[in-house]
Amino acid sequence: MVTRTTADAKGDVVVLLIGMRINRFRAVHLWLPVLLAMGRMLRELERDPARGLRAKVLLTASPRTYYVVQYWESKDKLYAYATAPDAFHHKVWARLNRKERAGKLHGEVGIWHETYVVPEGSYEAVYGDMPAFGLAAAHGQVPLEKRGRYAKDRFAHRSANDTAA
């Protein structure tokens, strides 16, 4: 029997896609620190849940492109982490900017991010025989019937409709 669930997200969902592309494999001294820095930032965020990272999924798009899908508590917490002077991200970004201004970066590694604030009613999810993953890992997992069997029902669900247990 297949067990189907959905994410128990309520309200807006904040999703950050962030990654890197290796443009020149031989420039290991430039792209490897970027790759390692992402791991260190994720560990820092896992150690301090109050910063707002709820869940993450590490992915690769090709042998050159690696990225992380991150689910955040709010866009304010994401921005606070990105600009916090005590955060490792701040140190990495400052170092990268100094190298760029000094002309020490020549396109060997590309970096990118996209951020989305998805309003309630504009997302839905279904998982068949899956542990909590992605949006469900970030917000919890409930039986599919709680939000609706069909995607149109899950899109129509509003957290104000949830009843107290």
N, C-alpha and C positions, 0 to 999 in steps of 0.2 A: 504494500500500500504506500502510495506517495503522500508524504506530508508536505503540505503547502503552507507557507507563512508569508508575511509581509512585514515591512519596517513599521515600527511604532512611532514614527516621527510626528511631531506636533509643531505647528507653526512653520516659520521660514526655515529653510535648510541652507547652510553655507558650505559650498564646495570649492576647494582650491585644487587645481591641477598644477603641479610644479615639476619641472624636469630639466634635463640637460641633453644635449646632442654632441657626440664626439665628432668633430669635423675633421680632425687629423689624428688617426690612431697613434702615430709616432710621437705626438706631443703629450705623452703620459704625464709628464711633470706639470702640465697645466690642467688636464681634465680629471686626473685621479683625485687631486685635492677637492675638486667640486663634488665628485661622487662621495667621497668620504665625509665631507662637510654635511651633506644631506643626512647621512646616517647619524652623525653626531647631533644635529638639530632634532631629529626624531626622537633620539634617546632622551635629550633634554626635555622635550615636551611630554614624553611618557612619564618621566620622573616628577613632573609638576603638572598634574591634571587641571589645576586651577587656571592655567594659561589658556585652556579652551579647546585643545585638539581632542576630539571625541573618538576618532578612528582613522585608520589609513589603510591603503592598499598599494603595495609596491608593484609596479608594472614595467615591462619593457616593450617597446614598439618595434624595435629592430636591434641588431647588434650595436648600433650607434646611439639609440635613443632610449633613455630611462626616465621614468617619472613616477610620481606619487599622487594618488587621489587622496585628498585629505578632507575630512568632515569636521567642521568647526562648530563650536557652541554658538558663536555669533560673529558677525563681521567686525564688531568692536574688539573682540578678543583677538581675532586674527591680526588686525591692525596694531593692537597693543603689543603683541609678540613681535611683529615685524619691525617695530620702532623702539622696542625696549632696549635701553643702553646696556643692560645686564645680560641680554640674551646672546647666545652664540651667533644667531642670524645677523645681529648688528655688527659683530666683529668681522664676519665673513663678507658681508656686503661692503663694509668700509675698505677691507683689503682689496676686493675686486675693483672697486671704484678707483683706488689709488693706482693699481696696475693699469687700468684702462687709461687714466689721465697721463701716466708715464709712458704710454705707448708700448707696454709690455704684453698686451693681448693682441693677437693677430688673427682672430677667428678660429683658433684651434678647438675651442669648445663654445657651444651655444647654450644659453640658459633661457628659460621661459617660464611664465606662469599665466594662468587664467583663473579668475575668481568669479563665482556665480552665487548670487543670493536668490534662491528659488522659493517663490511664495507658496504657501500652503495651497493645495489644489492644483499645483503645476508639477507635481511629482507623484510617482507611484512605483511600487516594487513588488515583485513576486519571487519567491525562492522555493524550489522543489527539492526536498531532502538535502537541505543545506544548513550548515551551522550559521550563526549570525555572521553576515558578510556585508561589506560596504555600508549602505545606509542603515541596514539592520544592526550592524556592529556598532554604529554610532548612536543609534536611538532606541535600540531594543527590537525584539522580534515578537510578533503576535500571530495567532492563527489567521489565515487568510479570511475566514468568515467574519472576523471582527471588523474588517475594512471593506469587504465585498469581494465576491468571486471574480468579477470582471474588472478590467482596467478602468472602465468608465465609472464604476462605483468607487474604486479607490481614489480616483482623481476627484470625485465629488465629496469624499469624506472630509470633514472639518473636525479639528480637535475639540471644538465647543460641543460636538455631538457626543463625545466620550462621556460615559457615565462613571461616576465614582464607584470603585469596587468595594 
